[in-house]
Amino acid sequence: MTLEAVPSPLPPATAAAVTELAHAAAQSDGVHPLSERTLLHLDGEHPDDVHVLAYVGDPGTIEVSGLQSARNLAGYAALAADGSAELFVAPTYRRQGFGTALLRMLLDHGGARTRVWAHGRLPGSDELAQHLGLEVTRELYFLRRTRADLPDPVWPDGITVRTFVPGQDDAAWLELNAQAFADHPEQGSWTAKDLAERRQQPWFDPEGFFLAVDPTGTLAGFHWTKVEDGVGEVYVVGVSPTHQGMGLGKALTLQGLHHLQTTRALNTIVLYVDGTNTPARTLYTHLGFQTATLDVQYAPTTQPPT
């Protein structure tokens, strides 16, 4: 086994190999091991990120065979600047120590601030975390809804709705996003670069990015939808703190759901919601969403690992 810590960005061929291996793991497990942010950061300029590659034997060369692949790449781990981390091991190489080695490397680099996501909370995740002195500190629910009737949105007085205009609304939206998610560990810290990376993705569609505007012309809230591989997503819904408590979040949610189900004619809509966001989870349940999987985040405990 060889572990290799690589600074950001990964070479394009290596990033392609990691992406291919992650997709293979997703097909086996039924859940993707890497978040959108990690996938975007594989070959992007994010100098504070750390990438860890696990190889069988010595680091191999990248072969080109339709898709680029590394013949002996067995696993991958990522550590972001904020301490959030992810890792996975190819199904063929599990229960051989690769997961433990990758997690130890993440903890060596990130220390006490390390927060490791386990998507789908697959068998073995809790065992590995407990072995290295980690405990669950956060839950993220992945919800799914199939086609069904929807009520129409009811807008607060004075609120109008339009779609996002790239280049015109970027700065105002980033300010609103920061306000709406001031206590959110990832979403609230988005920068212009984060927005630009997503605007460059094939799935980006400003016609599915709705902005609520108050009578002064100030952005009051938004619902950014996403469509990928024939599935719609409630990507992000946010409301300014000064406009909360007036039903705007529900109206924006319904606006986006109608767009995905009717305008885009999609039968399945998904979303992620934090386990602590009880009001949002209650709303989504009332709108027909059901839990599909549960992601958990582990962090070091004060107790020494076994």
N, C-alpha and C positions, 0 to 999 in steps of 0.2 A: 504494500500500500504506500502511495506517495500523496502527500498533501501539498498544495501549492497555493499560497496567498498571493493574489494578483491585484494590483491597484486598478482603479477605474480609469479609462474604459477597457473592457475586454477587447481583444482583437476581433474583428468581424467574424472570422471563421470559428473562433472559440465560442463567441456569443451564439452563433448558429448551432453549434454542437450542443451547448447547454439547453437551448430552446427545444431542439429535437428530442433530447433525452427527457426533458420535463414533459413534453407532450406524450411520450411513450409511458411515463409514469402516470400521467393523467388518464390515459386509456385503460391502464391496468387497475387504478384505484377508484375511478369514477369522480375524481376531484383533482383540480390542477394544483400542484404543489407550490407554485409561485404566483404572487399577486401581480396585478397589472403594473404597479410601480416598479417592482423588481425586474420584470421583463423589459420595461422601457429603459431601465438603467443599465442593462447588460452591456450595451455598446455606446451608451451616452456619456457625455462629459460630466461626471459627478465625482470630483476628485476626493471627496471624503468617504466614498463607498469602499468596501473591501469585498473582493470575490475570493472564494476558496474552492479550488478544484480538487477532487479526490480521484486518483487513478489507481488501477490495478497495475502494480509494478511501477515502471518509470513513466513519466509523462510522455504521452504518445503524440504522434503527428496527426494533423487534420487531413482526412481523406475526402476527396470530392467524388461523390457517387450519387448524382441527382441532388440529394440533400447532403450538406456537409456534416460529417460525423467524426467523432474521436473514438477510435475502436476500443480503447481501454478506459474511457471516462466512466466512472462509476457513480459519481455524485457531485453535488454542488451546494454551496452555502453562500449567503449574501448578508452583509452587515451594512446598514445604512447609517448616515451621519447622526440620526436621532436615536440610534441604539436598536431600532427594530431589525429583526433578522428572520430569515427563512432558510430551510435546508431540505434536501431530499436525496434519497439514494435510489438508484435504478432497482426495480424489483428483483432482478437477477442477483444483485449483490447485497441484499438485505440480510440481517442477522450474521454479518461477518465483521462487525466492528466499524464499518464506515460511518454510520450515523453518530456513534459515540465520538469518533475522531473529529468529525466535522463540527459537532456541537462544542467539543472542548476547544477547538480552534476559535470558534466564534466568541466563547467566553474569555479566552485569553486576550482577544483583541478588544472586546467590548466591556469586559468587567461587569460590575454591578448594574450598569445601565442597560445591559443586554435584555431585549424583549423578543422572544422567539415565537413565531407563529406556527401553529400546526393546523393546516387546512383540512377540514373534515374530521379532525381528531381521530385519525386512523389507529388501529390496534398497534401498540408499541410506543405511541407518542408519550403517554403518561408514564410508562415504564422507563423510557429513556430520560425523560425530564426528572423524574424522582431520583433516578440513579445519580444524576449530576447536580442535585440540590436545587431544582426549579419547581415552582408551583404555579398554578393557574391564577392569573391576575386580571384577565379580561376575556369576555366572550363576544363573538361576532356571529350573528345568525344570518344564514343564507336562506331567503324565502322565495317561494315560487307561486305563481298564480296562473291558472288556465282561463281561457276565454269565458267571460260571464258578463251579465248586465252590469252597467256602472251608472251611478247617479251623475247628474251634471254638476260641474263646479259652481259654487255660490261665492261670488267675489265680495269682499268688504267694500263699503262705499268709497268711491274715488279711485279705486285701483283699476288700472288698465293693464293689458297683457300684450306683449310683443315678443318677437324672437331676437336672439342674440345677433349682433352685427360684429363679425370679426374685425379687429383693428380699432373699432369705435368704442366697444364696451369692455375691452380687456381690463383696463385699470379700475373702472368702477366695479366690475364684477369681482376682481381680486380683493378689493376693499370690503365689499359685502360678504364675500366668502370668509374672510378673516374674522369679521364681526360675528357672523352666524355660527362659526365653528371655533370660537376663541378657546374653548376648553377641549377641543378634539385634538388628539396627539398627532394626527397626520393631516387631515383635510384642512385645518385652519392655518397650516404653515405653507400652503401653496404659494409659489412665486410665479413671476411672468414666464420663467423657463418651464415650469411644470405645466402651465396652461398651453404654452406654445407646443410642447411635445405632444399633447393630446390633440391639439388642433391639426397636427400633421398626420394623425392616424387615419387609415382608410375609413374607419367607422364614423368619424366626426361629421355631424350634420347640423348646421346652425338652425335648420327648420325644426329640429327637435329639442332646441335649447330655449326654454321659455323664461322671460323676465317679467316680473310684476313691478309696475311703476306707480308711485303714489302721486297725488296731485301736484307736488312740487317738482316732479321730474326725477326724484331720487329712486334708485333701485330699492325695492322693499323685500324682494324675495326672488327665488328662481327654482326651476326644475330642469335639470340637464338630463335628457334621456340618451340612451345608447342602443344601437342595434348591431349585433354581431352574430354571424352564423345562424341567422334566422330567429334569434331570441332577442326580445326587447329587455331593457334594463332601466329601472329607476336609478340612474347613475348617481346623481346628487340632488337633494332637495334642501334648500336653505332659506331661512327667513331672518331678516334683520331683527336684532333684539327690540328695537323700537316699534316693530310691527307684529310682534308675537301676541298670541292670545286673542286674535280676531278671526281665526279660521282660515288664514291665508295659506298655511302649510297644507291643509286638506285640499283647498281649492287648487293649488299648484300641483299637488299629487294627482288629482283627478284630471287636470289638464293634460299632463304627460301620459297618463294611462289611456285616455281617449285617443291621443295621438298615436300611441303604439298599437293599440288594439284596433282602432278604426281606420285611421289614415294609413298606417303601415301594414294593417291587416295581419297582425301577429297573433298567434294563439297562446304563446307563453311569454310571461313577463317575470323577471327576477329582480332581486335587490339584496343588499347587505344592510343590516341594522345592528348597532351596538346593543349588547345585552342590557346596558344600563338605561337605554332610551325607552323607558316604558310607554310614554305617550305615543311615540312613533310605532312601536310594536303593536299597541292596541289598535291604532288607526289601520295599519296594514292588515291585521287580522280581520277587522270589520270589512275591509275591502276584498277579502277572499284569499289573501296570501297565507301559505302554510310553510312550516319549517321544512327545508330540504336537507340541510346539513348544518353543523355547528363548527365554527373555527374557534380555537382557543389560543391565547397568548400566555407563554410561560416567562417567569422572571426569577432570578436568584432569590432564595430565601435567606434568612439569617442563620439557618441551621447548616452545618457543614454537610457536604454530599457524602453518601455512603460509598 
